């Protein structure tokens, strides 16, 4: 069995042993703000994204952030080689329906710029606006 299977089995054994509420919520004391590294079961909807398109995007842009122009390899050396993130210029949630995404809607960004883009309004001109902010 694989490592993930062993971890899942151990988690469910813990639930059976201690009860679902104690394992998932971190105990009976109700003070969850101090609990770290606890195991939780999460259920949520996620939009599927194409890993193939993301890799094509990063290859196209040579893993260079299209906002701040850095590459992780320039900063961190070999460990940062071929590391970057792909960002949808128009968020899939704004489109609202199932679509066939394309490279035209993807841009390569570093982690910092990616987080800042997600702080913005999700508009088509967010990349240009963030570039202007960096130049100030």
WODA-V699109 format. One line per field, one symbol per residue. ss: DSSP state (2 for helix, 1 for strand, 0 for the rest). burial: I if it has 16 or more other ideal C-beta (glycine too) atoms within 10 Angstrom, else O. Layout:
BEGIN
ss->???
burial->???
END
This chain:
BEGIN
ss->0022222222222222220222222000000000000000000000000022222222220000000000022222222200001111000222200000002221111022222222200000022222222220
burial->OOOOOOOOOOOOOOIOOOOOOOIIOIOOOOOOOOOOOOOOOOOOOOOOOOOOIIOOIIOOIOIIIIIOOIIIIOOOOOOIOOOIIIIIIOIIOOOOOOOOIOOOIIIIIIOOIIOIIOOOOOOOOIIOOIOOOOOO
END
